[in-house]
Amino acid sequence: MMKIKGIGATTGVDRHNCRITKEALENAIEKLNTGKYVPSMGLDHDSSLMPIGKTYKAELVPLKGGEYGAYIYQETFENFNVFDSKAFGTLYEASISTDSRPFADTEPESIEKLTVQLDPVNFGYEAFDPIKEQIKKDLDVEIDTFMRKSLIPDPEVVIDFIKDSFILLAATQTVNKTVEKLSSDGSNLYDKIKQIIIKVVKYIKPSNRPITYVMKENRGYILELLVRTADPNVLFQALSSEKLSFINDIDRTKDVIDEPTYKIQFMYNEDKSCWEFNYLSTSTGKVIGSEKCYKRTMKLSSEFLKKYKP
């Protein structure tokens, strides 16, 4: 376990020419200190890695030039456990004792319309607003933005689905008329996703890096599907009804310990052409990962934390 302290955000202009107001910073600090959910401690904005700890406290501090900063307190996981599960094989569990809040990315949101989240940095700030408006007009979707504090972060596209969308995508043709209707709706949704991705990939920068596609749906817990690929056709393959057939069994296998699952993530294995369990987090902020996910996270975590050792 390691405790890390430092400035997490300021009211000063950042290298993307953006700034946070003092009021927004104060509100974020208040939410962190008193809210039900807590930000995870991640690595290099990599959505495929397990969290390595929590950001559990913050305070406002004055800086030079009349600016203010959020001084944050983070703690890496201290408790580790390895166990076997029928659903996902050998699993690796991590938690801390000082904070039992779930992670902020498990907070449920009411999604009433297919929503695409994009980072303006991956489009260029001057070009982003016209691109955003064009996509909204052409495809009738909501466009939200998210920000990462990297100079040129790897491209990432987040899609928030309305409830039961994954079931629609997984539906197959049958003589049963009810399921036929599901399949038809799923086919329409699949076509719309293809149109969105084709449109977004056309503009995204840098164009020579793989794109991470994060697809989320609130099913009483957050189900997250992640595809990282340089070829959009791999994403389309991953979202085919054949590949998504595993969706129907998730509710029976998601709770691998005696507390509720708040988020579960599956990642598409391009080499094996199949979805694989990656990690989950629980109502108390524990994280449980596959062996592959855990070992990759710990390797990168070790390299990252060396910078903070006294």
Residue frames relative to the residue before (quaternion, step in Angstrom):
aa qw qx qy qz dx dy dz
M 1.0000 0.0000 0.0000 0.0000 0.00 0.00 0.00
M 0.0137 -0.7900 0.6126 -0.0188 3.55 -1.02 0.86
K 0.2428 -0.7499 0.5973 0.1481 3.55 -1.05 0.83
I 0.0953 -0.7974 0.5959 -0.0016 3.53 -0.89 1.05
K 0.0497 -0.7964 0.6028 -0.0041 3.57 -0.89 0.97
G 0.3329 0.7442 -0.5383 0.2133 3.54 -1.10 0.68
I 0.6568 -0.5002 0.3878 0.4099 3.55 -1.34 0.09
G 0.2127 -0.8089 0.5403 0.0925 3.56 -0.70 1.10
A 0.7792 -0.0721 0.0681 0.6189 3.58 1.15 -0.65
T 0.1374 -0.7903 0.5927 0.0728 3.58 -1.17 0.54
T 0.5589 -0.5820 0.4679 0.3604 3.54 -1.36 0.14
G 0.5089 0.6605 -0.4175 0.3612 3.60 1.24 -0.04
V 0.5905 -0.5583 0.4433 0.3781 3.55 -1.26 0.39
D 0.2827 -0.7791 0.5364 0.1592 3.59 -0.76 1.04
R 0.7156 -0.4661 0.3007 0.4245 3.57 -1.26 0.02
H 0.6312 0.4744 -0.3471 0.5061 3.58 1.29 0.00
N 0.4885 -0.6889 0.4007 0.3552 3.57 1.37 0.25
C 0.5205 0.5930 -0.4268 0.4419 3.56 1.14 0.77
R 0.0805 -0.7915 0.6020 0.0680 3.55 -1.20 0.42
I 0.3481 -0.7037 0.5848 0.2041 3.53 -1.29 0.56
T 0.4246 -0.6963 0.5077 0.2777 3.59 -0.89 0.84
K 0.6287 -0.5319 0.4041 0.3980 3.56 -1.23 0.45
E 0.6356 0.5380 -0.3252 0.4481 3.59 1.00 -0.83
A 0.6618 0.4952 -0.3083 0.4708 3.60 0.95 -0.87
L 0.6376 0.5203 -0.3232 0.4671 3.56 1.05 -0.77
E 0.6507 0.5107 -0.3102 0.4686 3.58 0.96 -0.84
N 0.6513 0.5131 -0.3163 0.4610 3.60 0.96 -0.81
A 0.6478 0.5149 -0.3139 0.4655 3.58 1.00 -0.84
I 0.6480 0.5143 -0.3110 0.4679 3.58 1.00 -0.83
E 0.6469 0.5193 -0.3130 0.4624 3.59 0.96 -0.87
K 0.6578 0.5057 -0.3067 0.4663 3.57 0.96 -0.87
L 0.6516 0.5162 -0.3159 0.4572 3.57 0.97 -0.83
N 0.7271 0.4650 -0.2537 0.4367 3.57 0.84 -0.97
T 0.8186 0.2576 -0.1060 0.5023 3.60 0.99 -0.76
G 0.5599 0.6552 -0.3747 0.3418 3.58 1.22 -0.28
K 0.6347 -0.5472 0.4018 0.3691 3.54 -1.34 0.25
Y 0.7652 0.3288 -0.1587 0.5302 3.57 1.15 -0.68
V 0.2061 -0.7881 0.5746 0.0791 3.56 -1.16 0.61
P 0.5091 -0.6504 0.4556 0.3320 3.63 -0.96 0.75
S 0.4223 -0.6777 0.5359 0.2743 3.54 -1.10 0.68
M 0.3800 -0.6596 0.5901 0.2688 3.53 -1.33 0.32
G 0.0265 -0.8445 0.5337 -0.0355 3.55 -0.33 1.25
L 0.4344 -0.6861 0.5275 0.2497 3.54 -1.35 -0.14
D 0.8730 -0.1088 0.0625 0.4713 3.57 -0.79 1.09
H 0.5828 -0.6136 0.3682 0.3851 3.61 1.05 0.74
D 0.3945 0.7193 -0.4754 0.3177 3.57 1.15 0.64
S 0.2960 -0.8086 0.4879 0.1433 3.57 -0.28 1.29
S 0.6391 0.5486 -0.3308 0.4257 3.60 1.20 -0.34
L 0.6240 0.5414 -0.3402 0.4491 3.60 1.25 -0.15
M 0.5288 -0.5856 0.5066 0.3475 3.54 -1.22 0.54
P 0.5427 -0.5502 0.4911 0.4019 3.61 -1.16 0.39
I 0.3023 -0.7500 0.5563 0.1914 3.60 -1.14 0.55
G 0.7993 -0.0734 0.0413 0.5950 3.58 1.27 0.02
K 0.4862 -0.6608 0.4957 0.2850 3.55 -1.29 -0.37
T 0.3082 -0.6517 0.6487 0.2439 3.50 -1.35 0.45
Y 0.0639 -0.8875 0.4560 -0.0173 3.56 -0.05 1.28
K 0.8039 0.1047 -0.0563 0.5828 3.62 1.20 -0.26
A 0.0120 0.7878 -0.6158 -0.0027 3.57 -1.21 0.51
E 0.0673 -0.7800 0.6200 0.0524 3.54 -1.27 0.41
L 0.4740 -0.6638 0.5033 0.2852 3.55 -1.18 0.63
V 0.0202 -0.7978 0.6024 -0.0158 3.59 -0.87 0.96
P 0.4571 -0.6734 0.4990 0.2978 3.61 -1.04 0.72
L 0.1716 -0.7699 0.6090 0.0837 3.55 -1.14 0.74
K 0.6934 -0.4565 0.3475 0.4360 3.55 -1.28 0.11
G 0.8056 0.3086 -0.2142 0.4582 3.54 -1.21 0.55
G 0.6209 -0.5815 0.3363 0.4041 3.58 1.21 0.41
E 0.5050 0.6388 -0.4287 0.3913 3.58 1.26 0.26
Y 0.2693 -0.7441 0.5876 0.1688 3.56 -1.34 0.23
G 0.1593 -0.7903 0.5855 0.0846 3.52 -1.22 0.55
A 0.3884 -0.6629 0.5784 0.2743 3.54 -1.28 0.42
Y 0.1810 -0.7743 0.6011 0.0803 3.56 -0.50 1.22
I 0.1051 -0.8486 0.5183 0.0107 3.58 -0.37 1.23
Y 0.2616 -0.7358 0.6097 0.1355 3.52 -1.28 0.61
Q 0.0293 -0.8043 0.5926 -0.0331 3.55 -0.72 1.11
E 0.0859 -0.7823 0.6154 0.0432 3.55 -1.19 0.60
T 0.3494 -0.7286 0.5491 0.2135 3.55 -0.87 0.97
F 0.6581 -0.5239 0.3647 0.3992 3.56 -1.23 0.44
E 0.2218 -0.7930 0.5592 0.0962 3.54 -1.10 0.80
N 0.7332 0.3741 -0.2107 0.5273 3.59 1.17 -0.58
F 0.0107 -0.8082 0.5875 -0.0388 3.56 -0.81 1.02
N 0.0079 0.7909 -0.6100 0.0486 3.52 -1.09 0.79
V 0.1683 -0.7635 0.6159 0.0971 3.57 -1.11 0.74
F 0.1323 0.7925 -0.5865 0.1025 3.60 -0.86 0.90
D 0.4418 -0.6812 0.5188 0.2678 3.56 -1.28 0.31
S 0.0947 -0.7756 0.6215 0.0568 3.55 -1.13 0.69
K 0.5608 -0.6066 0.4456 0.3450 3.56 -1.14 0.64
A 0.6935 0.5109 -0.2825 0.4222 3.56 0.98 -0.86
F 0.8577 0.1485 -0.0086 0.4921 3.58 0.77 -1.04
G 0.5625 -0.6257 0.3883 0.3759 3.61 1.20 0.27
T 0.7950 -0.2507 0.2042 0.5132 3.60 -1.11 -0.68
L 0.0702 -0.8117 0.5797 -0.0153 3.54 -0.80 1.10
Y 0.2611 -0.7577 0.5858 0.1202 3.53 -1.21 0.68
E 0.1496 -0.8156 0.5585 0.0236 3.56 -0.63 1.22
A 0.0081 -0.7926 0.6095 -0.0145 3.59 -1.05 0.81
S 0.1043 0.7896 -0.5967 0.0984 3.58 -1.05 0.78
I 0.2605 -0.7131 0.6087 0.2306 3.55 -1.36 0.02
S 0.4990 -0.6885 0.4541 0.2660 3.57 -1.16 0.62
T 0.6677 0.5691 -0.2955 0.3782 3.58 1.13 -0.63
D 0.7921 0.1483 -0.0895 0.5853 3.62 1.19 -0.28
S 0.1196 -0.8277 0.5474 0.0310 3.58 -0.65 1.11
R 0.4020 0.7134 -0.4853 0.3064 3.60 1.15 0.47
P 0.4937 -0.6372 0.4930 0.3273 3.60 -1.12 0.59
F 0.6124 -0.5856 0.3966 0.3531 3.56 -1.26 0.35
A 0.6271 -0.5853 0.3797 0.3463 3.54 -1.17 0.73
D 0.6698 0.5070 -0.3208 0.4375 3.61 1.03 -0.63
T 0.6177 0.5087 -0.3603 0.4794 3.59 1.28 0.18
E 0.4469 0.6889 -0.4614 0.3360 3.60 1.26 -0.04
P 0.4037 -0.7470 0.4662 0.2484 3.62 -0.58 1.08
E 0.1169 -0.7644 0.6311 0.0617 3.54 -1.12 0.79
S 0.4014 -0.6923 0.5422 0.2564 3.54 -1.15 0.64
I 0.0739 -0.8053 0.5882 -0.0069 3.57 -0.38 1.29
E 0.1108 -0.8280 0.5492 0.0239 3.58 -0.45 1.21
K 0.7783 0.1572 -0.0886 0.6014 3.56 1.28 -0.26
L 0.6047 -0.5635 0.4148 0.3804 3.56 -1.02 0.79
T 0.0559 -0.8281 0.5566 -0.0368 3.57 -0.63 1.17
V 0.1704 -0.7743 0.6052 0.0721 3.54 -0.92 0.99
Q 0.1636 -0.7822 0.5961 0.0777 3.57 -0.82 1.06
L 0.0339 -0.8071 0.5882 -0.0389 3.55 -0.86 1.04
D 0.3715 -0.6873 0.5754 0.2418 3.56 -1.23 0.57
P 0.4452 -0.7238 0.4522 0.2709 3.64 -0.53 1.10
V 0.5663 0.6103 -0.3865 0.3968 3.58 1.13 -0.59
N 0.6822 0.4984 -0.2882 0.4508 3.59 1.07 -0.70
F 0.7112 0.3891 -0.2593 0.5249 3.58 1.28 0.14
G 0.4652 -0.6190 0.4763 0.4166 3.56 1.22 -0.50
Y 0.4999 -0.7099 0.4001 0.2934 3.58 -0.62 1.12
E 0.6730 0.5050 -0.3151 0.4390 3.59 0.89 -0.85
A 0.7195 0.4452 -0.2470 0.4723 3.57 1.06 -0.76
F 0.5554 0.6847 -0.3832 0.2755 3.57 1.13 -0.62
D 0.6814 0.5095 -0.3178 0.4185 3.63 0.73 -0.96
P 0.6669 0.4758 -0.3277 0.4707 3.65 0.85 -0.76
I 0.6318 0.5216 -0.3295 0.4692 3.59 1.04 -0.78
K 0.6462 0.5327 -0.3115 0.4490 3.58 0.93 -0.93
E 0.6912 0.4763 -0.2846 0.4631 3.57 0.83 -0.95
Q 0.6388 0.5280 -0.3307 0.4514 3.58 1.02 -0.73
I 0.6489 0.5092 -0.3131 0.4708 3.59 0.98 -0.85
K 0.6431 0.5228 -0.3176 0.4607 3.61 0.95 -0.87
K 0.6792 0.4988 -0.2845 0.4571 3.55 0.94 -0.92
D 0.7174 0.4706 -0.2586 0.4438 3.57 0.85 -0.99
L 0.8294 0.2822 -0.0905 0.4736 3.58 0.90 -0.94
D 0.3527 -0.7659 0.4802 0.2417 3.62 1.26 -0.04
V 0.4662 0.6192 -0.4893 0.3998 3.55 0.69 1.17
E 0.4888 -0.6067 0.5259 0.3411 3.54 -1.31 0.32
I 0.1503 -0.7652 0.6187 0.0952 3.58 -1.10 0.71
D 0.0398 -0.7692 0.6377 -0.0012 3.57 -0.81 1.09
T 0.3152 -0.7398 0.5579 0.2053 3.56 -1.26 0.28
F 0.0595 -0.7470 0.6568 0.0842 3.51 -1.30 0.42
M 0.2858 -0.7808 0.5411 0.1262 3.55 -1.13 0.67
R 0.0871 -0.7606 0.6415 0.0494 3.54 -1.11 0.81
K 0.4134 -0.7501 0.4710 0.2109 3.55 -0.91 0.96
S 0.4179 0.6354 -0.5257 0.3811 3.54 0.80 1.07
L 0.6004 -0.5878 0.3947 0.3719 3.56 -1.10 0.67
I 0.7625 -0.0781 0.0625 0.6392 3.57 0.89 -0.99
P 0.1310 -0.8328 0.5328 0.0737 3.63 0.18 1.21
D 0.6051 -0.5282 0.4370 0.4049 3.55 -1.22 0.47
P 0.5632 -0.6315 0.4051 0.3462 3.60 -0.94 0.81
E 0.0326 0.7795 -0.6243 0.0389 3.55 -1.04 0.86
V 0.1041 -0.7663 0.6329 0.0371 3.55 -1.03 0.88
V 0.1156 -0.7884 0.6030 0.0387 3.58 -0.76 1.07
I 0.0775 -0.7927 0.6044 0.0201 3.57 -0.83 1.01
D 0.1750 -0.7712 0.6077 0.0736 3.57 -0.76 1.13
F 0.1991 -0.8044 0.5557 0.0665 3.54 -0.63 1.21
I 0.4777 -0.6104 0.5299 0.3441 3.55 -1.19 0.47
K 0.7053 -0.4937 0.3113 0.4023 3.56 -1.26 0.52
D 0.8382 0.2038 -0.2082 0.4610 3.54 -1.15 0.90
S 0.3756 0.7359 -0.4880 0.2814 3.61 1.22 0.22
F 0.6558 0.5119 -0.3276 0.4478 3.60 0.93 -0.81
I 0.6062 0.5374 -0.3509 0.4697 3.57 1.12 -0.65
L 0.6305 0.5300 -0.3278 0.4628 3.58 1.01 -0.79
L 0.6763 0.4954 -0.2956 0.4581 3.57 0.90 -0.92
A 0.6978 0.4705 -0.2678 0.4690 3.58 1.10 -0.71
A 0.5007 0.6731 -0.4274 0.3370 3.61 1.23 -0.27
T 0.1923 -0.7789 0.5895 0.0946 3.57 -1.11 0.77
Q 0.6093 -0.5641 0.4098 0.3776 3.56 -1.21 0.47
T 0.1061 0.7742 -0.6155 0.1026 3.55 -1.05 0.84
V 0.5977 -0.5624 0.4149 0.3928 3.59 -1.22 0.24
N 0.5352 0.6087 -0.4136 0.4148 3.58 1.23 -0.30
K 0.4275 -0.7494 0.4392 0.2504 3.60 -0.53 1.17
T 0.6132 0.5482 -0.3597 0.4405 3.61 1.03 -0.68
V 0.7020 0.4474 -0.2684 0.4848 3.53 0.89 -0.93
E 0.5665 0.5745 -0.3808 0.4517 3.58 1.17 -0.54
K 0.6439 0.5118 -0.3179 0.4716 3.57 1.00 -0.84
L 0.6307 0.5213 -0.3300 0.4708 3.60 0.97 -0.82
S 0.6648 0.5152 -0.3028 0.4483 3.54 0.92 -0.93
S 0.6415 0.5197 -0.3189 0.4655 3.57 1.01 -0.81
D 0.6583 0.4946 -0.3025 0.4801 3.57 0.94 -0.90
G 0.6440 0.5268 -0.3130 0.4580 3.56 1.03 -0.82
S 0.6368 0.5266 -0.3216 0.4623 3.56 1.04 -0.80
N 0.6441 0.5142 -0.3174 0.4691 3.58 1.01 -0.79
L 0.6480 0.5107 -0.3080 0.4738 3.57 1.01 -0.85
Y 0.6311 0.5381 -0.3203 0.4578 3.57 0.99 -0.90
D 0.6616 0.5037 -0.3030 0.4655 3.59 0.92 -0.88
K 0.6491 0.5203 -0.3199 0.4534 3.57 1.02 -0.78
I 0.6268 0.5275 -0.3312 0.4682 3.57 1.02 -0.80
K 0.6330 0.5304 -0.3294 0.4578 3.57 0.96 -0.84
Q 0.6549 0.5114 -0.3132 0.4599 3.57 0.93 -0.86
I 0.6372 0.5316 -0.3221 0.4557 3.58 1.00 -0.87
I 0.6999 0.4805 -0.2810 0.4476 3.56 0.78 -1.04
I 0.6365 0.5262 -0.3288 0.4580 3.58 0.93 -0.87
K 0.6682 0.4984 -0.2945 0.4672 3.57 0.98 -0.87
V 0.6860 0.4908 -0.2872 0.4540 3.61 0.87 -0.96
V 0.6619 0.5254 -0.3136 0.4330 3.59 0.86 -0.96
K 0.5724 0.6134 -0.3643 0.4043 3.56 1.13 -0.63
Y 0.7863 0.3469 -0.1526 0.4879 3.58 1.03 -0.83
I 0.5734 0.6693 -0.3681 0.2962 3.58 1.12 -0.59
K 0.1239 -0.7756 0.6174 0.0440 3.56 -1.18 0.73
P 0.5588 -0.2148 -0.8008 0.0187 1.57 -2.07 1.41
S 0.4852 -0.7178 0.4345 0.2461 3.55 -0.95 0.92
N 0.6678 0.5247 -0.3007 0.4339 3.60 1.23 -0.26
R 0.6344 0.5134 -0.3419 0.4660 3.62 1.23 0.21
P 0.5800 -0.5516 0.4500 0.3961 3.58 -1.18 0.45
I 0.3175 -0.7310 0.5742 0.1876 3.57 -1.16 0.63
T 0.2828 -0.7318 0.5947 0.1757 3.54 -1.03 0.84
Y 0.1278 -0.7748 0.6177 0.0421 3.56 -0.78 1.11
V 0.0623 -0.7919 0.6075 -0.0065 3.57 -0.66 1.16
M 0.0528 -0.8142 0.5776 -0.0259 3.58 -0.55 1.21
K 0.0658 -0.8407 0.5358 -0.0427 3.56 -0.61 1.19
E 0.0188 0.7693 -0.6386 0.0068 3.51 -1.21 0.69
N 0.3503 -0.7180 0.5649 0.2065 3.55 -1.04 0.85
R 0.0028 0.8045 -0.5911 0.0579 3.57 -0.54 1.24
G 0.6709 -0.3559 0.2651 0.5942 3.54 1.28 0.46
Y 0.6990 0.0582 -0.1004 0.7056 3.51 1.45 -0.16
I 0.5196 -0.6274 0.4676 0.3432 3.60 -1.20 0.29
L 0.1242 -0.7516 0.6449 0.0613 3.55 -0.77 1.09
E 0.0607 -0.8160 0.5737 -0.0366 3.54 -0.66 1.18
L 0.1068 -0.7726 0.6251 0.0311 3.54 -0.87 1.04
L 0.0806 -0.8228 0.5625 -0.0093 3.58 -0.72 1.08
V 0.0245 -0.7670 0.6410 -0.0157 3.53 -0.97 0.99
R 0.0479 -0.7788 0.6249 0.0264 3.59 -0.88 0.92
T 0.2689 0.7655 -0.5302 0.2463 3.55 -0.44 1.21
A 0.4239 -0.6717 0.5453 0.2680 3.54 -1.29 0.44
D 0.7009 0.4272 -0.2346 0.5208 3.56 1.31 -0.26
P 0.3837 -0.7481 0.4874 0.2356 3.66 -0.40 1.13
N 0.5819 0.5967 -0.3793 0.4018 3.60 1.12 -0.54
V 0.5798 0.5601 -0.3742 0.4583 3.58 1.19 -0.51
L 0.6323 0.5176 -0.3244 0.4765 3.59 1.01 -0.78
F 0.6634 0.5023 -0.3139 0.4573 3.59 0.88 -0.89
Q 0.6236 0.5225 -0.3308 0.4782 3.58 1.07 -0.73
A 0.6655 0.5254 -0.3017 0.4358 3.58 0.92 -0.94
L 0.7264 0.4246 -0.2296 0.4892 3.59 1.12 -0.66
S 0.4115 0.6952 -0.4876 0.3309 3.58 1.23 0.25
S 0.6370 -0.5517 0.3725 0.3888 3.58 -1.16 0.57
E 0.6142 0.5596 -0.3491 0.4333 3.59 1.05 -0.70
K 0.7173 0.4448 -0.2586 0.4699 3.59 0.86 -0.95
L 0.7161 0.4559 -0.2537 0.4636 3.59 1.11 -0.63
S 0.3563 0.7669 -0.4784 0.2365 3.59 1.22 0.15
F 0.5848 0.6020 -0.3676 0.4006 3.61 1.16 -0.54
I 0.4898 0.6932 -0.4166 0.3256 3.60 1.22 -0.48
N 0.6590 0.5536 -0.3122 0.4021 3.58 0.97 -0.85
D 0.7151 0.4449 -0.2556 0.4747 3.61 1.18 -0.42
I 0.4647 0.7252 -0.4354 0.2619 3.61 1.20 -0.26
D 0.6465 0.5497 -0.3361 0.4087 3.60 0.87 -0.89
R 0.6840 0.4804 -0.2888 0.4669 3.60 1.12 -0.59
T 0.7740 0.3705 -0.1778 0.4818 3.60 1.17 -0.40
K 0.5101 0.7097 -0.4028 0.2716 3.59 1.21 -0.32
D 0.7184 0.4210 -0.2621 0.4879 3.63 1.00 -0.70
V 0.0389 -0.8446 0.5335 -0.0230 3.55 0.02 1.32
I 0.7352 0.2229 -0.2088 0.6051 3.59 1.31 -0.01
D 0.6433 -0.5732 0.3606 0.3574 3.57 -1.28 0.25
E 0.6472 0.4100 -0.4046 0.4994 3.56 0.63 1.14
P 0.6303 -0.5957 0.3375 0.3660 3.59 -1.06 0.68
T 0.3938 -0.6686 0.5791 0.2501 3.53 -1.18 0.69
Y 0.2114 -0.7863 0.5700 0.1100 3.57 -0.85 0.98
K 0.7876 0.0239 -0.0191 0.6154 3.58 1.19 -0.47
I 0.0023 0.7738 -0.6334 -0.0059 3.54 -1.10 0.74
Q 0.1366 -0.8137 0.5642 0.0305 3.55 -0.82 1.04
F 0.1160 -0.7476 0.6511 0.0611 3.51 -1.10 0.89
M 0.1770 -0.7815 0.5928 0.0813 3.56 -1.07 0.79
Y 0.4182 -0.7199 0.4988 0.2408 3.55 -0.95 0.89
N 0.2655 -0.7447 0.5973 0.1349 3.54 -0.89 1.07
E 0.3138 -0.7940 0.4927 0.1682 3.56 -0.24 1.29
D 0.6444 0.5386 -0.3248 0.4348 3.59 1.02 -0.77
K 0.7644 0.3435 -0.1788 0.5154 3.57 1.00 -0.88
S 0.3383 -0.7744 0.4696 0.2554 3.58 1.33 -0.11
C 0.6347 0.4886 -0.3581 0.4798 3.58 0.83 0.99
W 0.5021 -0.6205 0.5123 0.3168 3.53 -1.34 0.39
E 0.0816 -0.7893 0.6080 0.0277 3.58 -1.06 0.81
F 0.5296 -0.5979 0.4930 0.3449 3.55 -1.11 0.70
N 0.1893 -0.7933 0.5709 0.0941 3.58 -0.92 0.93
Y 0.7246 -0.3401 0.2162 0.5590 3.61 0.67 -1.06
L 0.1666 -0.7529 0.6207 0.1416 3.53 -1.37 0.17
S 0.1798 -0.7449 0.6224 0.1595 3.55 -1.31 0.27
T 0.3755 -0.7767 0.4862 0.1391 3.53 -1.14 0.74
S 0.7398 -0.4235 0.3083 0.4223 3.53 -1.38 0.01
T 0.7318 0.3711 -0.2357 0.5208 3.63 1.18 -0.38
G 0.6031 -0.6094 0.3495 0.3779 3.56 1.22 0.32
K 0.3907 0.6626 -0.5310 0.3556 3.57 1.10 0.57
V 0.1746 -0.7511 0.6191 0.1484 3.56 -1.21 0.47
I 0.0899 -0.7843 0.6138 0.0053 3.55 -1.03 0.89
G 0.0224 -0.8463 0.5307 -0.0408 3.55 -0.54 1.17
S 0.5795 -0.5309 0.4735 0.3977 3.49 -1.33 0.26
E 0.6686 -0.4918 0.3600 0.4260 3.56 -1.23 0.30
K 0.6484 0.5249 -0.3175 0.4508 3.58 0.95 -0.88
C 0.6842 0.4841 -0.2848 0.4653 3.58 0.86 -0.98
Y 0.6647 0.5216 -0.3062 0.4386 3.57 0.89 -0.95
K 0.7026 0.4737 -0.2843 0.4486 3.58 0.79 -0.98
R 0.6382 0.5066 -0.3325 0.4749 3.58 1.03 -0.72
T 0.6496 0.5182 -0.3115 0.4609 3.58 0.98 -0.84
M 0.6870 0.4901 -0.2897 0.4515 3.57 0.87 -0.93
K 0.6100 0.5497 -0.3482 0.4522 3.59 1.06 -0.69
L 0.7096 0.4359 -0.2543 0.4918 3.57 0.84 -0.98
S 0.6077 0.5590 -0.3413 0.4491 3.58 1.11 -0.69
S 0.6395 0.5320 -0.3204 0.4533 3.59 0.95 -0.87
E 0.6652 0.4925 -0.2981 0.4755 3.57 0.95 -0.87
F 0.6610 0.5199 -0.2993 0.4508 3.59 1.01 -0.86
L 0.7276 0.4666 -0.2508 0.4359 3.58 0.83 -1.02
K 0.4965 0.6481 -0.4316 0.3836 3.61 1.20 -0.27
K 0.6259 0.5636 -0.3308 0.4256 3.56 1.12 -0.66
Y 0.7415 0.4232 -0.2149 0.4743 3.57 1.18 -0.57
K 0.4746 0.6624 -0.4545 0.3596 3.58 1.25 0.04
P 0.4962 -0.6680 0.4612 0.3079 3.61 -0.94 0.87
